[in-house]
């Protein structure tokens, strides 16, 4: 029973994280006035993946997050800090 609750909590936390990441990606892309196709071409990220990321529907590799951070002119760590600001202050996968 507790295991089911823990799994559901982790799934909800993952959903929150992916949604926050997607929100930041879309915001930064629109600030640069680039379409999904242009950004995906310029930074070698599949446009289907980029679309799903913006909607919070896909998980991704750290290399893709790094590429996106660079695409928006951020160090990866700074980009992650922006994503963290979109999450609840006490966000943690396992609490």
C-alpha positions in Angstrom: 0.0 0.0 0.0 2.7 2.5 1.0 4.7 1.4 -2.1 1.7 2.4 -4.3 1.5 5.8 -2.7 5.3 6.3 -3.1 5.1 5.4 -6.8 2.1 7.8 -7.4 4.0 10.6 -5.6 7.1 10.0 -7.7 4.9 10.0 -10.9 3.3 13.3 -9.8 6.6 14.8 -9.0 8.0 13.7 -12.4 4.9 15.3 -14.1 5.5 18.6 -12.2 9.2 18.6 -13.2 8.5 17.9 -16.9 5.8 20.5 -17.0 8.1 23.1 -15.4 10.9 22.2 -17.9 8.4 22.5 -20.8 7.2 25.9 -19.6 10.7 27.3 -19.4 11.6 25.9 -22.8 8.6 27.3 -24.5 9.0 30.7 -22.8 12.7 30.9 -23.8 12.0 29.8 -27.4 9.3 32.4 -27.8 11.6 35.1 -26.3 14.0 34.3 -29.1 11.1 34.4 -31.6 12.1 31.0 -33.0 9.7 28.3 -34.1 10.1 24.7 -33.0 11.5 23.7 -36.4 14.2 26.4 -36.5 15.3 25.7 -32.9 15.4 22.0 -33.4 17.4 22.3 -36.6 19.9 24.8 -35.2 20.6 22.7 -32.1 20.1 19.2 -33.4 17.1 18.3 -31.3 14.2 16.5 -32.9 11.3 18.8 -33.5 8.9 16.1 -32.3 10.9 15.8 -29.1 11.0 19.5 -28.6 7.3 19.8 -29.1 6.7 17.0 -26.5 9.1 18.6 -24.1 7.3 21.9 -24.3 4.1 20.2 -23.4 5.6 18.3 -20.5 5.0 15.0 -22.2 8.5 13.6 -22.6 11.5 13.0 -20.4 14.9 13.7 -21.9 18.6 13.2 -21.5 20.9 15.6 -19.8 22.6 16.2 -23.2 19.4 17.6 -24.6 18.9 19.8 -21.6 22.4 21.1 -22.0 21.8 21.8 -25.7 18.7 23.7 -24.8 20.4 25.7 -22.1 23.1 26.7 -24.6 20.5 27.5 -27.3 19.0 30.0 -24.9 22.3 31.5 -23.9 22.5 29.9 -20.4 25.0 27.6 -18.6 23.2 24.4 -17.9 23.3 25.0 -14.2 21.7 28.4 -14.6 19.0 27.0 -16.9 18.2 24.3 -14.2 17.9 27.1 -11.6 15.2 28.7 -13.8 13.3 25.4 -14.0 13.6 25.1 -10.3 11.9 28.4 -9.8 8.9 26.9 -11.6 8.6 24.1 -9.0 7.2 24.2 -5.5 9.9 25.4 -3.0 9.9 22.0 -1.2 10.0 20.0 -4.4 11.7 16.6 -3.9 11.1 13.3 -5.7 11.1 11.2 -2.6 9.3 13.0 0.1 
